[in-house]
Amino acid sequence: MIRVAVVGAAGYIGGELLRLLIGHPEVEVAGAVSSRFPGKRVDGVHPNLRSATDLLFCTADEVEDCDAVFLATPHRAAMTQMDRWIGRAKQVFDLTGDFRLDDPEVFERYYGVEHAAPHLLGDFVPGIPELYRDRLGSADLVSVPGCMAVAGVLSLYPLVARDLIEPKAQIDARTGSSGSGATAGQANLHAERSGAMRVFAPTGHRHEAEISRHLGVEAAMTATGVEAVRGVQTLCHATLRPGVDEAAVRRAFREQYQDEPFVRLVAQKRGTFRYPEPKILLGSNFCDVGYAVDAETGRLVTIAALDNLVKGGAGNAVQCLNIRMGWPEDLGLSFTGLHPA
């Protein structure tokens, strides 16, 4: 049994971390840090945790030494606090964008500020088990990627690894409102968001830099907010190398992910759910991937879907914790999703 703390525990990602960690058989939640609600009951903010915990939110100073800490603070906050948490926990899992890029100049270009701890950028192992499992087994500093980045990377990686596509991809990403966080502003009020399909990043989305980093391809992303609360779906447009056919694409996905506990190939000829659909993945740690090929032109579209708060955030972090501790990867992550939802 290890002791863990969640910082930023009142947010949506923080709530998902608490949900998963409270139910984890090898974990004791020693602290739920919130600057907004210290002393208040956790289930007052996260009502789904009623009867699951009697935890109260606390301040950062009240957290005693623990084995692992999960940072779910706003972007740009973690990098100013990192030295404190590295000294107080054996492992740090950062779920913000602060350590997802390893180049301070690229970080400044995409986040608009100078990095406050550039000396630490190279010390964080990316929290993508499917790509970095060997390194995660001994990692004490882990940076969990963005939700749309995870979906895009997992839908393209088998093809990039086998050199089946040209090194350039256009990613069209759709995300539910929870991706904006629990303190989102006026643009995410129900009256403004309901019924909308809002393009909020037609160019230059920060997750495209992550995809380029992990895959070594030129990635460009457009992101659109849709009416769903949870869920991410990405469509990645690429071009097959000459001579590559659909059979090679399917074989690449099957070979790459046949032993992965949380990545499933979904590319069927017919049926309502013949391609990846985030709706049936809500609450689960699965990422479903699929594809479609235009044999005449060599055009390829890969499709990925996940719950942005789980496989796109908290669940991925817990999966990384399981790897680091040598536990089964699916420990505490066995929820299958809902249908209908």
Backbone as numpy.savetxt, mean C-alpha at the origin, in Angstrom:
# Nx Ny Nz CAx CAy CAz Cx Cy Cz
5.44 -13.28 21.70 4.59 -12.08 21.70 5.48 -10.84 21.70
5.20 -9.91 20.77 5.94 -8.66 20.72 5.00 -7.49 21.01
5.60 -6.38 21.45 4.86 -5.17 21.76 5.03 -4.19 20.60
3.91 -3.61 20.14 3.97 -2.67 19.03 3.18 -1.42 19.36
3.51 -0.33 18.67 2.77 0.91 18.80 2.39 1.40 17.41
1.25 2.07 17.34 0.78 2.68 16.10 0.74 4.18 16.31
1.46 4.93 15.49 1.50 6.38 15.56 0.65 6.94 14.43
-0.25 7.86 14.75 -1.25 8.29 13.77 -2.42 7.33 13.79
-2.73 6.82 14.98 -3.69 5.72 15.12 -5.13 6.15 14.90
-5.41 7.44 14.84 -6.79 7.89 14.64 -7.18 7.99 13.18
-6.23 7.86 12.27 -6.53 7.94 10.85 -7.07 6.63 10.31
-7.38 6.64 9.02 -7.93 5.43 8.40 -6.89 4.30 8.36
-5.67 4.61 7.94 -4.62 3.59 7.94 -4.31 3.15 9.36
-4.26 4.12 10.28 -4.01 3.77 11.67 -5.08 2.85 12.23
-6.34 3.10 11.86 -7.42 2.23 12.31 -7.31 0.82 11.75
-6.89 0.72 10.50 -6.70 -0.61 9.92 -5.53 -1.35 10.58
-4.47 -0.61 10.89 -3.37 -1.23 11.62 -3.85 -1.77 12.97
-4.62 -0.98 13.69 -5.14 -1.44 14.98 -6.03 -2.67 14.80
-6.90 -2.64 13.80 -7.79 -3.79 13.56 -6.99 -5.07 13.34
-5.96 -4.99 12.53 -5.17 -6.17 12.19 -4.26 -6.59 13.35
-3.66 -5.62 14.01 -2.69 -5.94 15.07 -3.37 -6.41 16.35
-4.55 -5.86 16.66 -5.29 -6.32 17.84 -5.68 -7.79 17.69
-5.97 -8.20 16.46 -6.35 -9.59 16.22 -5.19 -10.51 15.90
-3.97 -9.98 15.91 -2.80 -10.78 15.55 -2.37 -11.63 16.75
-2.20 -12.93 16.57 -1.92 -13.81 17.71 -0.54 -13.63 18.34
0.37 -12.92 17.67 1.72 -12.76 18.21 2.03 -11.32 18.61
1.00 -10.49 18.69 1.22 -9.05 18.90 0.38 -8.54 20.06
1.00 -7.67 20.87 0.29 -6.87 21.87 0.43 -5.41 21.48
-0.70 -4.71 21.31 -0.66 -3.30 20.98 -0.41 -2.51 22.26
0.78 -1.91 22.34 1.20 -1.22 23.56 0.87 0.26 23.54
0.54 0.80 22.37 0.23 2.22 22.29 -0.46 2.58 21.00
-1.47 3.45 21.11 -2.17 3.98 19.93 -2.06 5.50 20.02
-1.09 6.05 19.31 -0.73 7.46 19.46 -1.60 8.33 18.57
-2.18 9.37 19.16 -2.94 10.36 18.42 -2.74 11.72 19.05
-2.36 12.70 18.24 -2.21 14.06 18.74 -3.56 14.75 18.91
-4.61 14.20 18.29 -5.95 14.83 18.35 -6.81 14.29 19.49
-6.61 13.00 19.86 -7.54 12.37 20.80 -6.86 11.70 21.99
-5.80 12.26 22.55 -5.17 11.57 23.69 -6.14 11.43 24.85
-6.17 10.23 25.43 -7.06 9.96 26.55 -8.44 9.47 26.14
-8.80 9.57 24.88 -10.10 9.13 24.40 -10.04 7.64 24.02
-11.18 7.00 24.07 -11.25 5.59 23.71 -11.01 5.40 22.21
-10.26 4.38 21.89 -9.98 4.07 20.48 -11.27 3.74 19.74
-12.18 3.01 20.38 -13.39 2.62 19.67 -14.38 3.77 19.50
-14.09 4.91 20.11 -14.89 6.09 19.83 -14.61 6.68 18.47
-13.40 6.47 17.97 -13.01 6.93 16.63 -13.16 5.81 15.62
-12.85 4.59 16.04 -12.95 3.41 15.17 -14.04 2.49 15.73
-15.31 2.77 15.44 -16.40 2.01 16.08 -16.42 0.54 15.70
-15.76 0.16 14.64 -15.68 -1.25 14.28 -14.87 -2.06 15.30
-14.13 -1.36 16.17 -13.31 -2.04 17.18 -14.02 -2.17 18.53
-15.30 -1.81 18.59 -16.06 -2.02 19.82 -16.01 -3.49 20.22
-15.76 -3.73 21.47 -15.63 -5.07 22.09 -14.32 -5.75 21.72
-13.56 -5.17 20.78 -12.27 -5.77 20.42 -11.14 -5.25 21.29
-11.31 -4.02 21.85 -10.22 -3.43 22.61 -10.75 -2.39 23.59
-10.02 -2.20 24.68 -10.30 -1.13 25.64 -9.22 -0.06 25.57
-8.44 -0.06 24.52 -7.34 0.89 24.38 -7.82 2.33 24.41
-6.96 3.18 24.98 -7.14 4.62 24.91 -6.03 5.20 24.04
-6.34 6.24 23.28 -5.29 6.94 22.56 -4.34 7.58 23.57
-3.09 7.67 23.18 -2.08 8.25 24.05 -1.20 9.21 23.27
-0.32 9.90 23.96 0.66 10.75 23.30 1.91 9.95 22.99
2.75 10.50 22.14 4.00 9.81 21.79 4.89 9.62 23.01
4.88 10.57 23.92 5.74 10.47 25.11 5.29 9.37 26.05
4.05 8.94 25.94 3.55 7.89 26.82 3.90 6.49 26.34
4.41 6.36 25.13 4.73 5.05 24.58 6.06 4.57 25.17
6.00 3.45 25.85 7.22 2.86 26.37 7.94 2.11 25.26
9.17 1.73 25.53 9.95 1.01 24.52 9.16 -0.19 24.00
9.18 -0.37 22.70 8.43 -1.47 22.11 9.29 -2.12 21.03
8.83 -3.27 20.57 9.60 -4.01 19.57 9.45 -3.40 18.18
8.26 -2.91 17.86 8.02 -2.36 16.53 7.07 -1.18 16.63
7.28 -0.21 15.77 6.37 0.93 15.69 5.94 1.11 14.24
4.67 1.44 14.06 4.10 1.68 12.73 3.73 3.15 12.65
4.29 3.86 11.68 4.03 5.28 11.51 3.00 5.49 10.42
1.83 6.00 10.82 0.75 6.30 9.88 0.39 7.78 9.97
1.40 8.60 10.12 1.22 10.05 10.24 1.02 10.67 8.87
0.67 11.95 8.80 0.61 12.62 7.50 1.97 12.64 6.82
1.96 12.72 5.49 3.20 12.86 4.75 3.96 14.08 5.28
5.28 13.94 5.27 6.24 14.97 5.68 6.42 15.07 7.19
5.59 14.33 7.96 5.75 14.35 9.41 6.72 13.29 9.89
6.68 12.11 9.27 7.51 11.00 9.74 8.99 11.33 9.66
9.41 12.03 8.61 10.84 12.29 8.45 11.38 13.22 9.54
10.51 14.02 10.16 10.95 14.89 11.24 10.95 14.16 12.59
10.29 13.01 12.67 10.18 12.25 13.91 11.01 10.97 13.91
11.63 10.65 12.79 12.20 9.33 12.63 13.30 9.02 13.64
14.16 9.97 13.92 15.25 9.71 14.87 14.70 9.30 16.24
13.57 9.90 16.65 12.96 9.53 17.93 12.54 8.08 17.93
11.88 7.62 16.87 11.32 6.28 16.87 12.38 5.21 16.63
13.40 5.55 15.84 14.49 4.58 15.64 15.16 4.27 16.97
15.23 5.24 17.86 15.86 5.00 19.15 14.98 4.30 20.16
13.68 4.17 19.86 12.76 3.60 20.84 12.15 2.28 20.43
12.39 1.85 19.20 11.83 0.58 18.73 12.88 -0.18 17.93
12.78 -1.49 17.94 13.73 -2.31 17.20 13.47 -2.25 15.71
12.19 -2.20 15.34 11.81 -2.09 13.93 10.85 -0.93 13.75
11.01 -0.22 12.63 10.11 0.88 12.28 9.51 0.59 10.91
8.19 0.63 10.84 7.47 0.45 9.59 6.78 1.78 9.27
7.26 2.44 8.24 6.74 3.76 7.87 5.73 3.62 6.75
4.51 4.06 6.98 3.46 3.97 5.96 3.20 5.31 5.29
4.03 6.30 5.52 3.91 7.58 4.86 4.76 7.58 3.58
4.74 8.69 2.88 5.54 8.79 1.66 6.97 9.23 1.90
7.36 9.43 3.16 8.62 10.12 3.43 9.86 9.34 3.06
9.80 8.01 3.07 11.00 7.22 2.79 10.78 6.22 1.65
9.82 6.52 0.78 9.54 5.64 -0.34 10.50 5.84 -1.51
11.15 6.96 -1.57 12.09 7.24 -2.64 13.50 7.33 -2.05
14.48 6.87 -2.80 15.83 6.84 -2.27 16.71 7.99 -2.75
16.14 8.91 -3.51 16.89 10.05 -4.04 16.26 11.33 -3.50
16.99 12.14 -2.73 16.39 13.36 -2.16 15.94 14.37 -3.20
16.60 14.40 -4.36 16.18 15.33 -5.40 14.85 14.90 -6.02
14.68 13.61 -6.23 13.41 13.09 -6.75 12.31 13.33 -5.72
12.62 13.12 -4.44 11.64 13.37 -3.39 11.18 14.82 -3.42
12.11 15.74 -3.50 11.75 17.15 -3.50 10.90 17.51 -4.71
11.20 16.90 -5.85 10.42 17.19 -7.06 8.97 16.73 -6.92
8.76 15.58 -6.29 7.41 15.04 -6.21 6.64 15.48 -4.97
7.35 15.81 -3.89 6.66 16.19 -2.66 6.74 17.68 -2.37
7.56 18.41 -3.10 7.56 19.86 -2.99 8.30 20.43 -1.81
9.02 19.58 -1.05 9.80 20.07 0.09 11.14 19.36 0.12
12.10 19.97 0.77 13.39 19.33 0.95 13.27 18.25 2.02
13.90 17.12 1.81 13.80 16.03 2.77 14.52 16.38 4.06
13.86 16.09 5.20 14.42 16.46 6.50 15.43 15.45 7.03
15.48 14.25 6.44 16.42 13.23 6.91 16.98 12.45 5.72
17.65 13.13 4.80 18.13 12.45 3.60 19.14 11.35 3.89
19.82 11.44 5.03 20.82 10.44 5.39 20.20 9.07 5.67
18.87 9.03 5.87 18.20 7.77 6.16 17.54 7.13 4.95
17.47 7.85 3.85 16.70 7.35 2.70 17.18 5.98 2.24
18.48 5.79 2.19 19.00 4.52 1.69 18.91 3.38 2.68
18.49 3.67 3.92 18.43 2.62 4.94 17.10 1.88 4.96
16.09 2.42 4.31 14.77 1.80 4.34 14.61 0.77 3.22
14.13 -0.41 3.59 13.83 -1.45 2.61 12.38 -1.26 2.15
12.13 -1.27 0.85 10.75 -1.11 0.37 9.87 -2.27 0.84
8.68 -1.92 1.32 7.78 -2.93 1.85 6.91 -3.58 0.79
7.54 -4.20 -0.19 6.82 -4.97 -1.20 7.34 -6.41 -1.09
6.67 -7.27 -0.34 7.17 -8.63 -0.13 7.47 -9.37 -1.43
6.66 -9.15 -2.44 6.80 -9.89 -3.69 8.10 -9.55 -4.43
8.70 -8.42 -4.11 9.95 -8.01 -4.76 11.14 -8.05 -3.81
10.91 -7.81 -2.51 12.02 -7.59 -1.58 11.97 -8.53 -0.38
11.39 -9.70 -0.55 11.21 -10.61 0.58 12.54 -10.94 1.28
13.59 -11.21 0.53 14.87 -11.58 1.14 15.41 -10.47 2.02
15.30 -9.23 1.56 15.81 -8.11 2.35 14.91 -7.81 3.55
13.61 -8.02 3.40 12.69 -7.75 4.50 12.91 -8.71 5.67
13.48 -9.86 5.41 13.72 -10.82 6.47 14.67 -10.34 7.54
15.48 -9.34 7.23 16.40 -8.80 8.24 16.30 -7.28 8.36
15.25 -6.70 7.82 15.13 -5.24 7.77 14.58 -4.70 9.10
15.23 -3.66 9.61 14.74 -2.96 10.79 14.03 -1.66 10.42
14.23 -1.18 9.20 13.56 0.02 8.71 12.86 -0.34 7.40
11.54 -0.20 7.37 10.75 -0.60 6.20 9.85 0.57 5.80
9.82 0.87 4.52 8.93 1.90 3.98 7.89 1.23 3.11
6.64 1.30 3.55 5.54 0.66 2.82 5.10 1.58 1.68
5.06 1.08 0.45 4.73 1.93 -0.70 3.29 2.42 -0.70
3.02 3.37 -1.59 1.67 3.87 -1.77 0.77 2.83 -2.40
-0.53 2.96 -2.17 -1.48 1.94 -2.62 -1.50 1.78 -4.13
-1.52 2.88 -4.87 -1.55 2.79 -6.33 -0.21 2.31 -6.87
0.86 2.62 -6.15 2.17 2.13 -6.56 2.25 0.61 -6.43
1.74 0.07 -5.32 1.73 -1.38 -5.13 0.97 -2.06 -6.26
-0.21 -1.54 -6.57 -1.02 -2.14 -7.63 -0.30 -2.08 -8.97
0.25 -0.92 -9.30 0.95 -0.79 -10.57 2.17 -1.68 -10.67
2.95 -1.72 -9.59 4.17 -2.55 -9.60 3.83 -4.02 -9.76
2.86 -4.51 -8.99 2.55 -5.94 -9.04 1.95 -6.35 -10.38
1.28 -5.42 -11.05 0.68 -5.77 -12.34 1.68 -5.75 -13.49
2.82 -5.15 -13.28 3.83 -5.06 -14.35 5.09 -5.88 -14.08
5.36 -6.18 -12.83 6.64 -6.78 -12.47 6.97 -8.08 -13.22
6.03 -9.03 -13.34 6.40 -10.28 -14.05 6.85 -10.03 -15.49
6.29 -9.00 -16.12 6.61 -8.71 -17.52 7.93 -7.97 -17.64
8.18 -7.06 -16.71 9.45 -6.33 -16.70 10.59 -7.28 -16.37
10.37 -8.16 -15.40 11.43 -9.09 -14.96 11.86 -10.02 -16.08
10.96 -10.30 -17.01 11.27 -11.20 -18.12 11.49 -10.45 -19.43
11.54 -9.13 -19.35 11.82 -8.28 -20.52 10.81 -8.53 -21.64
9.53 -8.60 -21.27 8.48 -8.86 -22.26 7.84 -7.59 -22.79
8.10 -6.44 -22.15 7.48 -5.19 -22.59 8.54 -4.11 -22.79
8.17 -3.11 -23.58 9.03 -1.95 -23.74 9.10 -1.20 -22.40
10.23 -0.53 -22.12 10.42 0.06 -20.78 9.69 1.39 -20.58
8.41 1.40 -20.85 7.62 2.60 -20.70 6.18 2.19 -20.44
5.52 2.84 -19.45 4.16 2.46 -19.10 3.37 3.70 -18.71
2.11 3.69 -19.09 1.16 4.72 -18.68 0.16 4.08 -17.73
0.02 4.65 -16.53 -0.84 4.07 -15.50 -2.05 4.97 -15.28
-3.23 4.39 -15.42 -4.49 5.07 -15.14 -5.02 4.49 -13.84
-5.01 5.28 -12.77 -5.38 4.78 -11.44 -6.68 5.41 -10.96
-7.51 4.58 -10.31 -8.76 5.06 -9.72 -8.75 4.70 -8.24
-9.18 5.62 -7.40 -9.12 5.37 -5.96 -10.35 5.90 -5.25
-10.72 5.21 -4.18 -11.85 5.64 -3.36 -11.47 6.77 -2.42
-12.46 7.34 -1.76 -12.26 8.55 -0.96 -11.40 8.33 0.27
-11.34 7.11 0.81 -10.53 6.87 2.00 -9.05 7.09 1.74
-8.65 7.07 0.47 -7.25 7.33 0.14 -6.82 8.74 0.48
-7.77 9.65 0.67 -7.45 11.03 1.02 -7.25 11.22 2.51
-7.53 10.19 3.31 -7.30 10.28 4.74 -8.50 10.78 5.52
-8.41 10.63 6.85 -9.52 10.98 7.73 -9.66 12.47 7.94
-8.65 13.25 7.59 -8.71 14.71 7.79 -8.73 15.45 6.46
-9.23 14.80 5.42 -9.28 15.43 4.10 -10.17 16.66 4.12
-9.92 17.60 3.21 -10.60 18.88 3.24 -11.91 18.91 2.49
-12.30 20.11 2.08 -13.62 20.35 1.52 -13.89 19.53 0.26
-12.87 19.28 -0.53 -13.07 18.53 -1.78 -13.58 17.13 -1.53
-13.43 16.62 -0.30 -13.87 15.26 -0.01 -15.10 15.21 0.87
-15.77 16.35 1.07 -17.08 16.31 1.69 -18.03 15.47 0.83
-18.99 14.81 1.46 -19.90 13.95 0.71 -20.60 14.72 -0.41
-21.01 15.95 -0.12 -21.72 16.75 -1.12 -20.86 17.04 -2.35
-19.55 17.10 -2.15 -18.64 17.39 -3.26 -18.16 16.12 -3.95
-18.05 15.04 -3.20 -17.46 13.82 -3.74 -18.50 12.88 -4.35
-19.68 12.85 -3.78 -20.69 11.90 -4.23 -21.03 12.10 -5.70
-21.00 11.01 -6.45 -21.32 11.05 -7.87 -20.22 11.56 -8.75
-19.10 11.95 -8.16 -18.02 12.56 -8.94 -17.01 11.52 -9.41
-16.37 11.80 -10.52 -15.17 11.10 -10.98 -14.15 12.20 -11.23
-13.37 12.50 -10.19 -12.55 13.70 -10.19 -11.09 13.37 -10.50
-10.60 13.90 -11.60 -9.18 13.76 -11.94 -8.41 14.72 -11.06
-7.66 14.18 -10.09 -6.94 15.06 -9.18 -5.44 15.09 -9.46
-4.96 14.23 -10.31 -3.54 14.27 -10.69 -3.41 13.80 -12.14
-3.67 14.69 -13.09 -3.56 14.28 -14.49 -2.13 13.97 -14.91
-1.15 14.60 -14.26 0.26 14.31 -14.52 1.02 14.41 -13.20
2.18 13.78 -13.16 3.12 13.97 -12.06 2.71 13.42 -10.71
1.84 12.40 -10.66 1.49 11.83 -9.37 2.72 11.19 -8.74
2.87 11.37 -7.42 4.08 10.91 -6.74 4.28 9.40 -6.81
3.20 8.62 -6.99 3.36 7.17 -7.05 4.06 6.72 -8.34
4.03 7.56 -9.37 4.73 7.16 -10.59 6.23 7.08 -10.36
6.74 7.91 -9.45 8.17 7.85 -9.12 8.51 6.54 -8.43
7.60 6.03 -7.59 7.83 4.75 -6.94 7.84 3.61 -7.95
6.89 3.64 -8.87 6.82 2.59 -9.88 8.09 2.58 -10.73
8.55 3.75 -11.12 9.79 3.84 -11.89 10.97 3.30 -11.09
11.00 3.62 -9.80 12.11 3.15 -8.98 12.16 1.63 -8.90
11.01 1.00 -8.65 11.00 -0.45 -8.41 11.10 -1.27 -9.69
10.65 -0.71 -10.80 10.63 -1.49 -12.03 11.70 -1.07 -13.04
12.26 0.12 -12.87 13.27 0.58 -13.82 12.69 0.93 -15.17
11.41 1.33 -15.20 10.77 1.74 -16.44 10.35 3.20 -16.32
10.10 3.82 -17.44 9.58 5.18 -17.45 8.08 5.10 -17.22
7.63 5.57 -16.08 6.22 5.46 -15.72 5.58 6.83 -15.65
4.37 6.93 -16.17 3.58 8.15 -16.07 2.20 7.76 -15.55
1.67 8.54 -14.60 0.43 8.16 -13.95 -0.60 9.29 -13.99
-1.85 8.88 -14.17 -3.00 9.75 -13.98 -3.86 9.13 -12.89
-4.31 9.94 -11.94 -5.10 9.43 -10.83 -6.46 10.11 -10.78
-7.50 9.30 -10.57 -8.88 9.78 -10.54 -9.57 9.29 -9.28
-10.25 10.20 -8.59 -11.05 9.82 -7.44 -12.44 9.40 -7.89
-12.89 8.23 -7.44 -14.22 7.74 -7.80 -15.08 7.64 -6.54
-16.34 7.26 -6.71 -17.30 7.38 -5.61 -17.11 6.33 -4.53
-16.38 5.28 -4.78 -16.16 4.26 -3.77 -15.45 4.83 -2.54
-15.66 4.21 -1.39 -14.93 4.61 -0.18 -13.57 3.94 -0.14
-13.55 2.62 -0.32 -12.29 1.88 -0.36 -12.05 1.35 -1.77
-10.79 1.06 -2.04 -10.45 0.36 -3.26 -9.59 1.16 -4.20
-8.67 0.45 -4.83 -7.83 1.00 -5.90 -7.88 0.04 -7.07
-7.96 0.61 -8.26 -7.82 -0.18 -9.48 -6.88 0.58 -10.42
-5.91 -0.13 -10.96 -4.99 0.49 -11.92 -5.08 -0.23 -13.25
-5.02 0.54 -14.32 -4.86 0.02 -15.68 -3.53 0.54 -16.19
-2.63 -0.37 -16.47 -1.30 -0.01 -16.95 -1.20 -0.34 -18.43
-0.89 0.66 -19.22 -0.80 0.50 -20.67 0.66 0.39 -21.08
0.99 -0.68 -21.79 2.37 -0.91 -22.21 2.35 -1.57 -23.59
3.55 -1.74 -24.16 3.70 -2.36 -25.47 4.57 -3.60 -25.35
4.08 -4.71 -25.89 4.85 -5.95 -25.86 6.06 -5.86 -26.78
7.12 -6.52 -26.37 8.28 -6.67 -27.26 7.87 -7.47 -28.50
8.52 -7.26 -29.63 8.22 -8.06 -30.82 8.35 -9.56 -30.54
7.39 -10.30 -30.99 7.41 -11.75 -30.83 6.79 -12.26 -29.55
6.41 -11.36 -28.64 5.79 -11.78 -27.38 4.27 -11.90 -27.60
3.71 -13.05 -27.21 2.27 -13.26 -27.40 1.56 -13.40 -26.07
0.24 -13.59 -26.14 -0.55 -13.67 -24.93 -0.16 -14.85 -24.06
0.22 -15.96 -24.68 0.62 -17.13 -23.90 1.84 -16.81 -23.03
2.77 -16.03 -23.56 3.95 -15.66 -22.79 3.59 -14.74 -21.63
2.61 -13.88 -21.85 2.16 -12.99 -20.78 1.54 -13.79 -19.65
0.64 -14.70 -20.00 -0.01 -15.52 -18.97 1.02 -16.38 -18.23
1.94 -16.95 -18.96 2.96 -17.78 -18.32 3.81 -16.95 -17.33
4.12 -15.72 -17.69 4.91 -14.85 -16.82 4.19 -14.60 -15.50
2.90 -14.28 -15.57 2.13 -14.04 -14.35 2.04 -15.30 -13.50
1.76 -16.42 -14.13 1.61 -17.67 -13.37 2.92 -18.07 -12.69
4.01 -17.98 -13.40 5.30 -18.36 -12.83 5.70 -17.43 -11.70
5.43 -16.14 -11.87 5.88 -15.18 -10.87 5.08 -15.28 -9.57
3.78 -15.53 -9.68 2.92 -15.40 -8.52 2.32 -16.71 -8.03
2.74 -17.84 -8.58 2.11 -19.10 -8.20 2.29 -19.44 -6.72
3.35 -18.95 -6.10 3.60 -19.26 -4.69 3.35 -18.06 -3.78
2.85 -16.98 -4.32 2.59 -15.79 -3.51 1.27 -15.93 -2.76
1.26 -15.68 -1.46 0.02 -15.87 -0.69 -1.05 -14.83 -0.95
-0.67 -13.64 -1.48 -1.65 -12.57 -1.58 -1.76 -11.95 -2.97
-1.22 -12.59 -3.98 -1.38 -12.10 -5.35 -2.03 -13.20 -6.18
-3.14 -12.86 -6.85 -3.89 -13.84 -7.63 -4.06 -13.34 -9.06
-3.90 -14.25 -10.01 -4.14 -13.93 -11.41 -5.62 -14.09 -11.72
-6.24 -13.01 -12.18 -7.66 -13.00 -12.53 -7.77 -12.44 -13.95
-7.86 -13.33 -14.92 -7.97 -12.92 -16.33 -8.77 -14.00 -17.05
-10.07 -13.88 -16.99 -10.96 -14.90 -17.52 -11.68 -14.39 -18.76
-12.23 -15.31 -19.53 -12.87 -14.96 -20.79 -14.25 -14.34 -20.59
-14.93 -14.70 -19.52 -16.29 -14.21 -19.30 -16.59 -14.18 -17.82
-17.70 -13.57 -17.49 -18.11 -13.48 -16.10 -18.05 -12.04 -15.59
-18.88 -11.74 -14.59 -18.95 -10.38 -14.05 -17.61 -9.95 -13.46
-16.92 -10.87 -12.83 -15.64 -10.55 -12.18 -14.48 -11.20 -12.93
-14.49 -11.08 -14.25 -13.43 -11.72 -15.04 -12.11 -10.95 -14.99
-12.16 -9.70 -14.54 -10.94 -8.91 -14.34 -10.90 -8.44 -12.88
-9.75 -8.03 -12.41 -9.63 -7.59 -11.01 -10.59 -6.46 -10.67
-11.26 -6.63 -9.54 -12.30 -5.70 -9.10 -12.12 -5.44 -7.61
-11.86 -4.20 -7.21 -11.59 -3.93 -5.79 -12.77 -4.20 -4.86
-13.99 -4.16 -5.36 -15.16 -4.29 -4.49 -15.15 -5.59 -3.69
-14.72 -6.68 -4.28 -14.75 -7.97 -3.58 -13.51 -8.21 -2.73
-12.60 -7.25 -2.71 -11.36 -7.38 -1.94 -11.39 -6.56 -0.66
-12.48 -5.86 -0.38 -12.51 -4.95 0.75 -12.23 -5.68 2.06
-11.28 -5.14 2.81 -10.88 -5.73 4.08 -9.84 -6.82 3.96
-9.51 -7.23 2.75 -8.55 -8.33 2.56 -7.18 -7.79 2.17
-6.19 -8.67 2.27 -4.83 -8.30 1.91 -4.46 -8.79 0.51
-5.44 -9.12 -0.29 -5.16 -9.62 -1.64 -4.95 -8.47 -2.63
-4.10 -8.72 -3.61 -4.03 -7.91 -4.82 -4.30 -8.84 -5.99
-5.38 -8.59 -6.70 -5.68 -9.38 -7.90 -5.09 -8.66 -9.12
-4.47 -9.43 -9.99 -3.88 -8.86 -11.21 -4.42 -9.60 -12.42
-4.54 -8.89 -13.53 -5.01 -9.47 -14.77 -4.45 -8.70 -15.95
-4.89 -9.06 -17.14 -4.33 -8.43 -18.34 -5.28 -8.62 -19.51
-5.05 -7.82 -20.55 -5.70 -7.99 -21.85 -4.68 -7.63 -22.91
-4.66 -8.39 -24.00 -3.67 -8.22 -25.06 -4.38 -7.99 -26.39
-3.91 -6.99 -27.12 -4.33 -6.80 -28.51 -3.25 -7.42 -29.39
-3.55 -8.61 -29.91 -2.53 -9.37 -30.64 -2.06 -8.66 -31.91
-2.94 -7.88 -32.53 -2.57 -7.22 -33.78 -1.60 -6.07 -33.58
-1.77 -5.33 -32.51 -0.94 -4.14 -32.29 0.16 -4.33 -31.26
0.08 -5.41 -30.47 1.04 -5.61 -29.39 0.75 -4.77 -28.16
-0.44 -4.17 -28.14 -0.82 -3.37 -26.98 -1.20 -4.27 -25.82
-0.72 -3.93 -24.65 -1.00 -4.69 -23.43 -1.62 -3.76 -22.39
-2.67 -4.24 -21.74 -3.23 -3.55 -20.60 -3.20 -4.51 -19.42
-2.50 -4.14 -18.36 -2.55 -4.94 -17.14 -3.48 -4.24 -16.15
-4.16 -5.05 -15.35 -5.17 -4.55 -14.43 -4.85 -5.08 -13.04
-4.94 -4.22 -12.05 -4.74 -4.65 -10.67 -5.79 -4.01 -9.78
-6.17 -4.73 -8.73 -7.14 -4.21 -7.77 -6.74 -4.64 -6.37
-6.98 -3.74 -5.41 -6.70 -4.03 -4.01 -7.49 -3.07 -3.13
-7.53 -3.38 -1.84 -8.07 -2.46 -0.85 -6.94 -1.52 -0.47
-7.12 -0.23 -0.71 -6.04 0.73 -0.48 -5.61 0.80 0.98
-6.49 0.45 1.91 -6.14 0.52 3.32 -5.49 -0.77 3.83
-5.57 -1.84 3.06 -5.04 -3.13 3.54 -3.80 -3.50 2.71
-3.97 -4.18 1.59 -2.79 -4.50 0.78 -2.09 -3.22 0.30
-2.85 -2.14 0.21 -2.25 -0.86 -0.15 -1.73 -0.08 1.04
-1.70 -0.69 2.23 -1.24 0.04 3.41 -1.00 -0.86 4.59
-2.00 -0.94 5.50 -1.82 -1.61 6.78 -1.54 -3.11 6.64
-2.27 -3.79 5.76 -2.05 -5.22 5.59 -0.67 -5.53 5.04
-0.23 -4.72 4.10 1.12 -4.91 3.55 2.17 -4.74 4.65
1.94 -3.76 5.54 2.88 -3.53 6.64 2.91 -4.73 7.59
1.75 -5.30 7.91 1.70 -6.47 8.78 2.35 -7.67 8.09
2.15 -7.81 6.79 2.83 -8.87 6.05 4.34 -8.72 6.16
4.83 -7.49 6.06 6.27 -7.25 6.22 6.74 -7.58 7.63
5.91 -7.24 8.64 6.25 -7.61 10.02 6.37 -9.12 10.16
5.41 -9.85 9.59 5.45 -11.31 9.67 6.73 -11.86 9.06
7.14 -11.32 7.93 8.38 -11.77 7.29 9.57 -11.47 8.19
9.60 -10.26 8.73 10.73 -9.86 9.58 10.86 -10.75 10.80
9.74 -11.18 11.37 9.76 -11.98 12.59 9.85 -13.48 12.31
9.81 -13.87 11.03 9.89 -15.28 10.70 8.59 -16.04 10.91
7.48 -15.32 10.97 6.17 -15.94 11.12 5.56 -16.24 9.75
4.53 -17.07 9.68 3.83 -17.26 8.41 3.33 -15.91 7.88
3.47 -15.69 6.59 3.14 -14.37 6.03 1.67 -14.02 6.18
0.80 -15.02 6.23 -0.63 -14.74 6.30 -1.15 -14.66 7.72
-0.26 -14.67 8.71 -0.69 -14.62 10.10 -1.42 -13.29 10.38
-2.66 -13.40 10.83 -3.47 -12.21 11.10 -4.04 -11.56 9.86
-3.89 -12.19 8.70 -4.30 -11.57 7.43 -5.18 -12.50 6.61
-5.92 -13.38 7.26 -6.64 -14.42 6.55 -8.02 -13.99 6.03
-8.47 -12.77 6.33 -9.79 -12.33 5.88 -9.85 -12.34 4.35
-10.93 -12.88 3.80 -11.00 -13.12 2.35 -11.68 -12.02 1.56
-12.29 -11.05 2.23 -13.09 -10.07 1.50 -14.56 -10.43 1.56
-15.41 -9.56 1.01 -16.86 -9.73 1.11 -17.52 -9.75 -0.26
-18.59 -10.53 -0.34 -19.44 -10.49 -1.54 -20.84 -10.97 -1.16
-21.85 -10.18 -1.44 -21.78 -8.84 -2.03 -21.33 -7.82 -1.00
-20.89 -6.66 -1.47 -20.41 -5.62 -0.56 -20.91 -4.27 -1.07
